[in-house]
Amino acid sequence: MSKQQEAPGALERVRAFVNTVDFEEGTEALGSPEALATWLSDNRLASPETHAFSSDLKHAIDVREALRALLVAHNGGGLPPATASGTLDAAARRAHVRLRFAPEASATLEPTAAGVDGGLGRLLAIVHDAIADGTWFRLKACREPTCQWAFYDHTKNRSGAWCTMQVCGNRAKARAYRERRATS
């Protein structure tokens, strides 16, 4: 992974979660409930004692793909389907996300649920914080339809379209060139 793709701070965990599937390589890091529990634990989103079930895995993948739909929208893909926000709303409810005030006059969102639901709730709280600090809309999914890899747009004018110019950007430009040549 290129440092250029990394998101700042905790938002990197959301980017990594969306990238647990690689469409081009055909690999799935969340291939089993155990793999999900391990991923959440390794990324400090759930305790090492967390156990996941098949229903948790389906729910986590639904959340991942709803987040991807939002990242596609960040990259000019139009409005995400209503099902994406419904999926994320349901995940927040399952996680029992609540606002918690700290003595130093700060507030955070945090899930009160444990396990997989709590881990997914922590991801949603990171999204909330990223929206608040203005970094969320720079997290995008690659415009290349066969890729859709999540990346952080570090460009000054927020115009990044592909996860890497060397691969996906070149593919898109070569395809556009061939299409122009074919019509002339």
C-alpha positions as CSV (number, residue, x, y, z in Angstrom):
1,M,0.0,0.0,0.0
2,S,1.2,3.4,-0.9
3,K,1.5,6.1,1.9
4,Q,-0.3,8.3,-0.7
5,Q,-3.5,6.2,-0.2
6,E,-3.5,6.2,3.6
7,A,-6.2,8.2,5.4
8,P,-5.2,10.3,8.4
9,G,-5.6,9.0,11.9
10,A,-8.4,6.7,12.8
11,L,-10.0,7.1,9.4
12,E,-7.4,4.7,8.1
13,R,-9.3,2.0,9.9
14,V,-12.4,2.7,7.8
15,R,-10.3,2.7,4.6
16,A,-8.7,-0.6,5.6
17,F,-12.2,-2.1,6.4
18,V,-13.6,-1.2,3.0
19,N,-10.5,-2.7,1.4
20,T,-10.9,-6.1,3.1
21,V,-12.1,-7.3,-0.3
22,D,-10.0,-6.9,-3.4
23,F,-12.2,-7.2,-6.4
24,E,-9.4,-7.4,-8.9
25,E,-7.4,-10.0,-7.1
26,G,-10.6,-11.9,-5.9
27,T,-9.5,-12.0,-2.3
28,E,-11.6,-11.5,0.8
29,A,-10.0,-10.9,4.1
30,L,-13.4,-11.4,5.9
31,G,-13.9,-14.9,4.5
32,S,-15.2,-16.4,7.7
33,P,-16.7,-15.3,11.0
34,E,-13.4,-16.0,12.7
35,A,-11.5,-13.8,10.2
36,L,-14.0,-11.0,10.9
37,A,-13.4,-11.3,14.7
38,T,-9.7,-11.3,14.2
39,W,-9.7,-8.3,11.9
40,L,-11.8,-6.3,14.3
41,S,-9.5,-7.3,17.2
42,D,-6.3,-6.6,15.2
43,N,-7.6,-3.1,14.4
44,R,-8.5,-2.3,18.0
45,L,-12.3,-2.2,17.2
46,A,-13.3,-5.2,19.3
47,S,-11.7,-7.2,22.1
48,P,-9.6,-10.3,21.4
49,E,-12.3,-12.4,23.0
50,T,-14.8,-11.3,20.4
51,H,-16.6,-14.2,18.7
52,A,-18.5,-13.7,15.4
53,F,-21.2,-15.8,13.7
54,S,-22.3,-16.1,10.1
55,S,-25.0,-13.5,10.7
56,D,-22.3,-11.1,12.0
57,L,-20.2,-11.7,8.9
58,K,-23.1,-10.9,6.6
59,H,-23.9,-7.8,8.6
60,A,-20.3,-6.6,8.5
61,I,-20.1,-7.2,4.7
62,D,-23.3,-5.2,4.3
63,V,-21.9,-2.4,6.3
64,R,-18.6,-2.5,4.3
65,E,-20.5,-2.3,1.0
66,A,-22.7,0.5,2.3
67,L,-19.6,2.5,3.2
68,R,-18.1,1.7,-0.2
69,A,-21.3,3.1,-1.8
70,L,-20.7,6.4,0.0
71,L,-17.1,6.4,-1.1
72,V,-18.2,5.9,-4.7
73,A,-20.5,8.9,-4.3
74,H,-17.5,10.9,-3.0
75,N,-15.8,10.3,-6.3
76,G,-18.6,11.5,-8.7
77,G,-20.6,8.3,-8.6
78,G,-23.9,10.0,-7.9
79,L,-26.0,9.6,-4.8
80,P,-25.6,6.4,-2.9
81,P,-28.6,4.1,-2.9
82,A,-31.0,4.7,0.0
83,T,-30.2,1.2,1.2
84,A,-26.7,2.3,2.0
85,S,-27.8,4.8,4.6
86,G,-30.5,2.4,5.9
87,T,-27.8,-0.2,6.4
88,L,-25.6,2.2,8.3
89,D,-28.5,3.5,10.4
90,A,-29.3,-0.1,11.3
91,A,-25.7,-0.8,12.2
92,A,-25.6,2.3,14.5
93,R,-28.8,1.2,16.2
94,R,-27.4,-2.4,16.7
95,A,-24.2,-0.8,18.2
96,H,-26.2,1.4,20.5
97,V,-24.1,4.4,19.5
98,R,-24.4,7.2,22.1
99,L,-23.0,10.6,22.7
100,R,-20.6,10.7,25.7
101,F,-19.3,13.9,27.3
102,A,-15.9,14.1,28.9
103,P,-14.9,16.4,31.8
104,E,-12.6,18.4,29.5
105,A,-15.7,19.7,27.6
106,S,-15.3,17.3,24.7
107,A,-17.8,14.7,23.4
108,T,-17.4,11.5,21.5
109,L,-19.7,9.0,19.9
110,E,-19.2,5.5,21.2
111,P,-21.1,2.2,21.0
112,T,-22.3,0.5,24.1
113,A,-22.7,-2.8,22.4
114,A,-19.9,-5.3,22.6
115,G,-18.5,-7.7,20.0
116,V,-19.0,-7.3,16.3
117,D,-21.8,-4.8,16.7
118,G,-19.6,-2.7,18.9
119,G,-16.7,-2.9,16.5
120,L,-18.8,-1.8,13.6
121,G,-20.2,1.0,15.8
122,R,-16.7,2.2,16.4
123,L,-16.1,2.4,12.7
124,L,-19.3,4.5,12.3
125,A,-18.1,6.8,15.1
126,I,-14.9,7.3,13.2
127,V,-16.9,8.2,10.1
128,H,-18.9,10.7,12.2
129,D,-15.6,12.3,13.5
130,A,-14.2,12.4,10.0
131,I,-17.4,14.2,8.8
132,A,-17.0,16.7,11.6
133,D,-13.3,17.4,10.9
134,G,-13.7,17.6,7.1
135,T,-11.7,14.5,6.1
136,W,-14.5,12.2,5.3
137,F,-15.2,13.5,1.8
138,R,-11.6,12.9,0.8
139,L,-12.0,9.2,1.4
140,K,-13.1,7.8,-2.0
141,A,-13.5,4.6,-3.9
142,C,-11.5,4.3,-7.2
143,R,-13.6,5.2,-10.3
144,E,-12.3,2.1,-12.1
145,P,-15.4,-0.1,-11.9
146,T,-13.4,-3.3,-11.6
147,C,-11.4,-1.9,-8.7
148,Q,-13.3,0.4,-6.3
149,W,-10.4,0.3,-3.9
150,A,-10.8,2.9,-1.1
151,F,-8.1,5.6,-1.1
152,Y,-7.6,9.0,0.6
153,D,-7.5,11.9,-1.8
154,H,-4.4,14.0,-0.9
155,T,-4.7,16.3,-3.9
156,K,-4.9,20.0,-3.1
157,N,-8.1,20.4,-5.1
158,R,-9.7,17.1,-4.1
159,S,-9.7,15.9,-7.7
160,G,-8.2,12.4,-7.2
161,A,-10.2,9.9,-9.2
162,W,-8.2,6.6,-9.1
163,C,-6.5,4.6,-6.4
164,T,-3.3,4.9,-8.4
165,M,-2.6,6.7,-11.6
166,Q,-0.1,4.1,-12.6
167,V,-2.7,1.3,-12.8
168,C,-6.3,2.4,-12.8
169,G,-5.7,5.9,-14.1
170,N,-3.7,4.5,-17.0
171,R,-6.4,1.9,-17.8
172,A,-9.1,4.6,-17.9
173,K,-7.0,6.9,-20.1
174,A,-6.0,4.1,-22.5
175,R,-9.7,3.0,-22.7
176,A,-10.8,6.6,-23.4
177,Y,-8.1,6.9,-26.1
178,R,-9.2,3.6,-27.8
179,E,-12.8,4.8,-27.8
180,R,-11.9,8.1,-29.3
181,R,-9.8,6.3,-32.0
182,A,-12.6,3.9,-32.8
183,T,-15.1,6.7,-33.4
184,S,-12.8,8.7,-35.7
